[in-house]
Amino acid sequence: MRAKIRLLPDGRRLHLNDGPIDLIIEAFAEPDQTTAAYRAAADRFVSVLDELCEELPLLRQPARRDSPRAFGVIARRMQAAVAPYCERTFITPMAAVAGAVAEEILNTMTSVTSLSRAYVNNGGDIALHLTPGESFSIGMVERPDRPSLFGKVKLRSIDPIRGIATSGWRGRSFSLGIADAVTVLADSASTADAAATIIANAVDLPGHPCVTRVSARDLAPDSDLGNRLVTQAVGELSGEDISAALDAGAALAQSLIADDLICSAALHLRGATRVAGSAQHSPRPTRPLSAPSAIMILQE
C-alpha cells in the first residue's frame, strides 16, 4: 500500500501520509469510539490523493465564476473556498487543498462515531471538531522554519471557528509575498487555507531589490502558479519596509473580516506582527517555546 498509516509513539495520535499529504489526527472519546474514528479516517484517506489527481488539471486552473464544477467532494470544497476571491485576485482551487483534505477526513470521523473533540492537522492547516462545552488551545508559531511559539488563543465550542491555516514564503508551498507566516482563523479549514494564501501574497514589497523571486514554473514545472514570480529569499528590510508590507496584508485581512469571510488573522514579518480581528480570537503573547509546525494544538 502506498499510503502510510500508523499510530505515533504516544499512542494517542494517528499519522497518515501519502505523497504530499501528511496528517496528524487526534480524537477524544471512549477508546472504542476513537478506534472507530481512526479506522474510518484511514479507510477514507487511502483514496484521497488519487481522487485529487484525477481532477488536477481543473484544480490548477485559475478560479473563475464560470469554471467547470469539479466532481469530487474535496475538489468541490476547494472550489467553494476560493470562489469569493476569484474576481479580486489570482487564485486556484489548489490554494485550499490542505484545508479541504483535513475537513474531509474530520467529517468522515465524526460521521461514524461520537467524539467530544478532534482535530486533523494537515501540515499546519487544521480542521477542528468541538462539542458543547469543549475547547482547544491553539499555539501560533512565528516562523515555520525556526519554530518558536509567539502566542496562543483558546477556541471554545461556542466560537464560530472550526478551521485554522498558515501561509508564507517560508512554508511548504510557494508564496507571491514576503510574509514569514500568516495565520488565519475561519469557520472551516478550507476557508482559512484560501484566505491565508491571499493575505500572505499581499504582505509584499513589489520590486524591492532585497527580495529574490523566481518563476514558479522554474522550480516546479507543473505548478499552478505558472510563470508567476514566487519569493525565494528576503534580504535586509528597514522598519519602514516591514511596516509597509504588513500594512498591505492587514488591510486585506480587515476587508475579509468585514465581508465575514474570516474571523481573524495574525501576520508576521521579521519579528513584527499585525493582528486583525476581535481581541477574543487574537493570540495572547507567551514565552518562546519549541513547536513542531506553524500551528500546534496545546493540551491543557
C-alpha positions as CSV (number, residue, x, y, z in Angstrom):
1,M,0.0,0.0,0.0
2,R,1.3,3.4,-1.0
3,A,-0.3,5.3,2.0
4,K,1.5,5.1,5.3
5,I,-0.8,4.7,8.3
6,R,0.5,4.4,11.9
7,L,-0.1,5.4,15.5
8,L,2.5,7.8,16.8
9,P,4.6,6.6,19.8
10,D,2.3,8.5,22.3
11,G,-0.4,6.0,21.3
12,R,-3.0,8.8,21.0
13,R,-2.4,10.4,17.6
14,L,-2.7,8.9,14.2
15,H,-0.3,9.7,11.4
16,L,-1.4,9.4,7.8
17,N,0.9,10.1,4.9
18,D,0.5,9.7,1.1
19,G,2.9,11.7,-1.1
20,P,2.4,15.4,-0.3
21,I,-0.4,14.8,2.2
22,D,0.7,14.4,5.8
23,L,-1.9,14.4,8.5
24,I,-1.7,14.3,12.3
25,I,-5.0,13.3,13.8
26,E,-6.2,13.2,17.4
27,A,-9.7,12.2,18.6
28,F,-11.0,12.5,22.2
29,A,-13.6,9.9,23.1
30,E,-14.0,6.4,24.7
31,P,-11.3,4.0,23.3
32,D,-13.7,2.1,21.1
33,Q,-15.1,5.3,19.6
34,T,-11.5,6.6,19.0
35,T,-10.6,3.3,17.3
36,A,-13.7,3.5,15.0
37,A,-12.9,7.1,14.1
38,Y,-9.3,6.3,13.3
39,R,-10.3,3.3,11.2
40,A,-12.7,5.4,9.2
41,A,-10.1,8.1,8.7
42,A,-7.6,5.6,7.4
43,D,-10.1,3.9,5.1
44,R,-11.1,7.3,3.6
45,F,-7.5,8.5,3.4
46,V,-6.2,5.9,1.0
47,S,-8.3,7.2,-1.9
48,V,-7.9,10.9,-1.4
49,L,-4.7,11.5,-3.4
50,D,-6.0,9.5,-6.4
51,E,-9.3,11.4,-6.4
52,L,-7.5,14.8,-6.4
53,C,-5.1,13.7,-9.1
54,E,-8.0,12.8,-11.4
55,E,-9.1,16.4,-11.4
56,L,-5.7,18.1,-11.1
57,P,-5.8,19.9,-14.4
58,L,-9.0,21.6,-13.4
59,L,-7.8,22.4,-9.9
60,R,-4.7,24.0,-11.2
61,Q,-6.6,26.4,-13.4
62,P,-7.3,30.0,-12.1
63,A,-10.7,30.1,-10.4
64,R,-13.4,31.8,-12.4
65,R,-17.2,32.3,-11.8
66,D,-17.8,30.1,-14.9
67,S,-15.3,27.4,-14.1
68,P,-16.5,23.8,-14.7
69,R,-17.7,22.2,-11.5
70,A,-15.5,19.5,-10.0
71,F,-16.8,16.0,-9.4
72,G,-15.1,15.0,-6.1
73,V,-16.3,16.3,-2.7
74,I,-12.9,17.5,-1.7
75,A,-12.4,19.3,-5.1
76,R,-15.8,20.9,-4.8
77,R,-14.9,22.1,-1.3
78,M,-11.7,23.6,-2.7
79,Q,-13.6,25.4,-5.4
80,A,-16.1,26.8,-2.9
81,A,-13.3,28.1,-0.6
82,V,-11.6,30.1,-3.4
83,A,-14.8,31.3,-5.1
84,P,-15.1,34.6,-3.1
85,Y,-11.6,35.7,-4.3
86,C,-11.7,34.8,-8.0
87,E,-12.8,38.2,-9.1
88,R,-10.4,40.2,-6.9
89,T,-7.1,38.3,-7.4
90,F,-5.4,35.4,-9.0
91,I,-6.1,32.2,-7.1
92,T,-6.6,28.5,-8.0
93,P,-8.5,25.8,-6.0
94,M,-5.1,24.4,-5.0
95,A,-4.9,27.3,-2.5
96,A,-7.4,25.4,-0.4
97,V,-6.3,21.8,-0.9
98,A,-4.7,21.2,2.5
99,G,-7.6,22.6,4.5
100,A,-10.2,20.8,2.3
101,V,-8.4,17.4,2.8
102,A,-8.3,18.0,6.6
103,E,-12.0,18.8,6.6
104,E,-12.9,15.6,4.6
105,I,-11.0,13.3,7.0
106,L,-12.5,15.0,10.1
107,N,-16.1,14.8,8.6
108,T,-15.5,11.1,7.9
109,M,-14.5,10.5,11.5
110,T,-17.4,12.4,13.1
111,S,-19.9,10.7,10.8
112,V,-19.2,7.2,12.1
113,T,-18.9,7.8,15.8
114,S,-19.4,10.2,18.7
115,L,-16.3,12.3,19.6
116,S,-16.2,15.1,22.2
117,R,-13.5,16.9,20.2
118,A,-11.0,16.1,17.5
119,Y,-8.6,17.8,15.1
120,V,-6.9,16.9,11.8
121,N,-3.7,18.8,11.2
122,N,-2.5,18.8,7.5
123,G,0.9,20.4,7.8
124,G,-0.4,23.3,9.8
125,D,-3.9,23.6,8.2
126,I,-6.2,22.3,10.8
127,A,-9.9,21.2,10.9
128,L,-11.5,21.2,14.3
129,H,-14.4,19.4,15.9
130,L,-15.8,20.6,19.2
131,T,-19.0,19.5,21.0
132,P,-20.8,21.8,23.5
133,G,-18.5,22.7,26.4
134,E,-15.3,21.6,24.8
135,S,-12.3,23.8,23.7
136,F,-8.9,23.7,22.2
137,S,-5.9,25.9,23.0
138,I,-4.1,26.8,19.8
139,G,-0.4,27.7,19.7
140,M,0.9,30.0,16.9
141,V,4.4,30.0,15.6
142,E,6.1,33.0,14.0
143,R,8.3,31.1,11.5
144,P,7.7,27.5,10.4
145,D,11.4,27.0,9.6
146,R,12.6,28.2,13.0
147,P,9.7,27.4,15.3
148,S,9.0,29.5,18.4
149,L,5.6,30.0,20.0
150,F,4.7,33.7,20.0
151,G,1.2,33.4,21.3
152,K,-1.9,31.3,21.8
153,V,-5.7,31.5,21.5
154,K,-8.4,29.4,23.2
155,L,-11.2,28.3,20.9
156,R,-14.4,27.2,22.5
157,S,-17.3,25.3,21.1
158,I,-19.5,28.4,21.1
159,D,-17.0,30.2,18.9
160,P,-17.6,30.2,15.1
161,I,-14.0,28.9,14.3
162,R,-13.5,25.4,13.0
163,G,-10.5,26.0,10.8
164,I,-7.0,27.4,11.1
165,A,-4.4,27.8,8.3
166,T,-1.0,29.3,7.9
167,S,0.8,30.5,4.7
168,G,4.0,32.3,4.0
169,W,7.1,32.2,1.8
170,R,9.0,30.1,4.4
171,G,6.3,27.4,4.3
172,R,5.9,24.2,2.2
173,S,4.1,26.0,-0.6
174,F,5.1,28.9,-2.9
175,S,4.1,32.4,-2.0
176,L,3.9,35.6,-4.0
177,G,4.5,37.7,-0.9
178,I,7.2,38.0,1.8
179,A,5.3,37.2,5.0
180,D,7.2,34.8,7.3
181,A,3.8,33.5,8.3
182,V,0.1,34.5,8.1
183,T,-2.3,32.6,10.4
184,V,-6.0,32.8,9.8
185,L,-8.9,31.6,11.9
186,A,-12.2,30.9,10.0
187,D,-15.3,28.8,10.0
188,S,-13.6,26.0,8.2
189,A,-10.1,24.8,7.3
190,S,-10.6,25.2,3.6
191,T,-11.9,28.8,4.0
192,A,-8.9,29.6,6.3
193,D,-6.5,28.0,3.8
194,A,-7.6,30.1,0.9
195,A,-7.7,33.3,2.9
196,A,-4.2,32.7,4.4
197,T,-2.8,32.3,0.9
198,I,-4.1,35.6,-0.5
199,I,-3.2,37.6,2.7
200,A,0.3,36.2,2.7
201,N,0.6,37.2,-1.0
202,A,-0.5,40.7,-0.1
203,V,2.3,41.1,2.5
204,D,4.7,42.3,-0.1
205,L,7.1,45.0,-1.4
206,P,6.7,44.8,-5.2
207,G,10.0,45.4,-6.9
208,H,12.1,45.6,-3.8
209,P,15.8,44.9,-4.6
210,C,16.3,42.8,-1.5
211,V,13.6,40.3,-2.4
212,T,14.7,37.4,-4.6
213,R,11.9,35.9,-6.8
214,V,11.9,33.0,-9.2
215,S,9.3,31.8,-11.7
216,A,7.2,29.1,-10.0
217,R,7.5,27.0,-13.2
218,D,11.3,27.0,-13.0
219,L,11.0,25.4,-9.5
220,A,8.1,23.1,-10.3
221,P,7.2,22.8,-14.0
222,D,3.6,21.7,-13.1
223,S,3.0,24.5,-10.5
224,D,-0.5,26.0,-10.6
225,L,1.2,29.4,-10.4
226,G,2.7,29.1,-13.8
227,N,5.3,31.8,-14.6
228,R,4.4,34.0,-11.7
229,L,7.3,35.0,-9.5
230,V,7.5,33.4,-6.1
231,T,9.6,34.5,-3.2
232,Q,12.8,32.6,-2.6
233,A,14.7,34.9,-0.3
234,V,14.2,38.1,1.7
235,G,17.3,40.3,2.5
236,E,17.6,43.2,4.8
237,L,14.5,45.3,5.3
238,S,14.1,48.6,7.0
239,G,11.5,49.2,9.7
240,E,9.5,51.2,7.1
241,D,9.7,48.4,4.7
242,I,8.4,45.9,7.2
243,S,5.5,48.2,8.3
244,A,4.5,48.9,4.7
245,A,4.4,45.2,3.8
246,L,2.4,44.3,6.9
247,D,0.1,47.2,6.5
248,A,-0.8,45.9,3.0
249,G,-1.6,42.5,4.2
250,A,-3.5,43.7,7.3
251,A,-5.7,46.0,5.1
252,L,-6.7,42.9,3.0
253,A,-7.3,40.9,6.2
254,Q,-9.6,43.6,7.6
255,S,-11.6,43.6,4.4
256,L,-12.1,39.8,4.6
257,I,-13.2,40.2,8.2
258,A,-15.7,42.9,7.1
259,D,-17.0,40.6,4.4
260,D,-17.5,37.8,7.0
261,L,-15.0,35.5,5.2
262,I,-12.7,35.0,8.1
263,C,-12.7,35.7,11.9
264,S,-9.2,37.0,12.5
265,A,-5.6,36.8,11.2
266,A,-2.1,37.3,12.6
267,L,0.6,38.5,10.2
268,H,4.3,38.1,10.9
269,L,7.4,39.6,9.2
270,R,10.9,39.9,10.7
271,G,9.7,39.8,14.3
272,A,6.9,42.3,13.7
273,T,3.2,41.3,14.0
274,R,-0.1,42.7,12.9
275,V,-3.3,41.2,14.2
276,A,-6.7,41.8,12.5
277,G,-9.9,40.7,14.1
278,S,-11.6,40.6,17.6
279,A,-9.4,40.6,20.7
280,Q,-11.2,37.4,21.8
281,H,-9.8,35.5,18.9
282,S,-6.4,37.1,18.8
283,P,-3.2,35.4,20.1
284,R,-2.0,36.3,23.6
285,P,1.7,36.8,23.9
286,T,3.6,34.0,25.7
287,R,7.2,32.9,26.2
288,P,9.1,31.3,23.3
289,L,8.7,27.5,23.2
290,S,9.8,24.8,20.8
291,A,7.0,23.8,18.4
292,P,6.6,21.3,15.6
293,S,4.7,23.3,13.0
294,A,3.3,26.7,12.1
295,I,0.3,25.9,14.3
296,M,0.0,23.4,17.1
297,I,-2.7,22.1,19.4
298,L,-1.7,22.7,23.1
299,Q,-3.0,20.2,25.6
300,E,-4.1,21.8,28.8
